[in-house]
Amino acid sequence: MTKYLLMYENGDRSLAATYFLAHREAWSAFVQRGVLLMIGPVVNAPSFGALAVFTTREDAEAFAKSNPFVIHGVVSRWSVADWREALS
């Protein structure tokens, strides 16, 4: 089954605390709808910020475009890639 990886590159990480609650509210809505399966920061990768796994490309893109971290520069760039999960 194909899933969709949303990949973030770090922007101005000093703003993360300011926008974290709004960021969490944004992803919580996608989790409640069942389209966001996993989300989290990448540790020990200076420029690579986070990954999220979605059930549809449309939802991954909608999340990124509306995410306070993207809007306010915590994330500098994002992309979505098709991912075929091998264990499912």
C-alpha positions as CSV (number, residue, x, y, z in Angstrom):
1,M,0.0,0.0,0.0
2,T,1.4,3.4,-1.0
3,K,1.7,6.1,1.7
4,Y,3.0,9.6,1.4
5,L,6.0,11.1,3.2
6,L,5.9,14.8,4.0
7,M,9.5,15.9,4.5
8,Y,10.5,19.1,6.1
9,E,13.8,21.0,6.0
10,N,14.6,23.3,9.0
11,G,14.1,27.0,8.7
12,D,14.2,29.3,11.7
13,R,14.0,26.7,14.6
14,S,14.1,29.5,17.2
15,L,10.4,30.2,16.3
16,A,9.3,26.6,16.9
17,A,8.3,27.1,20.6
18,T,6.2,30.1,19.6
19,Y,4.1,28.2,17.0
20,F,4.2,24.7,18.5
21,L,0.7,24.7,20.0
22,A,-0.8,25.9,16.7
23,H,1.3,23.2,14.8
24,R,0.0,20.5,17.2
25,E,-3.6,21.6,16.7
26,A,-3.1,21.5,12.9
27,W,-1.8,17.9,12.9
28,S,-4.3,16.7,15.5
29,A,-7.1,17.5,13.1
30,F,-5.5,15.3,10.4
31,V,-4.9,12.5,13.0
32,Q,-8.6,12.6,14.0
33,R,-9.6,12.2,10.4
34,G,-7.3,9.1,10.2
35,V,-5.1,10.5,7.3
36,L,-2.0,11.3,9.4
37,L,-0.4,8.1,10.6
38,M,2.9,9.3,12.1
39,I,4.7,12.6,12.6
40,G,7.9,13.7,14.3
41,P,11.3,15.5,14.2
42,V,14.4,13.9,12.8
43,V,17.1,13.9,15.5
44,N,20.7,14.7,14.8
45,A,20.2,15.9,11.2
46,P,21.0,19.6,11.2
47,S,19.1,20.6,8.1
48,F,16.5,17.9,7.9
49,G,13.6,18.8,10.3
50,A,10.8,16.3,10.3
51,L,8.8,13.5,8.6
52,A,5.1,12.8,8.5
53,V,3.3,9.8,7.0
54,F,-0.1,10.4,5.3
55,T,-2.6,8.1,3.6
56,T,-3.0,10.5,0.6
57,R,-0.8,13.0,-1.2
58,E,-3.6,15.5,-1.1
59,D,-3.8,15.5,2.7
60,A,0.0,15.7,3.0
61,E,0.1,18.8,0.7
62,A,-2.9,20.4,2.4
63,F,-1.3,19.9,5.8
64,A,2.0,21.4,4.7
65,K,0.3,24.4,3.0
66,S,-1.7,25.2,6.2
67,N,0.9,24.3,8.8
68,P,1.9,27.2,11.1
69,F,5.5,26.0,11.0
70,V,5.6,26.4,7.2
71,I,3.7,29.7,7.3
72,H,5.9,31.3,9.9
73,G,9.3,30.0,8.6
74,V,10.1,27.2,11.1
75,V,10.2,25.0,8.0
76,S,12.2,26.4,5.1
77,R,11.1,23.8,2.4
78,W,8.8,20.8,2.2
79,S,8.2,18.0,-0.3
80,V,6.0,15.0,-0.6
81,A,7.2,11.6,-1.9
82,D,5.3,8.4,-2.6
83,W,6.4,5.6,-0.2
84,R,5.6,2.0,-0.6
85,E,5.6,0.4,2.9
86,A,7.2,-3.0,2.7
87,L,5.8,-4.5,6.0
88,S,2.1,-4.0,5.4
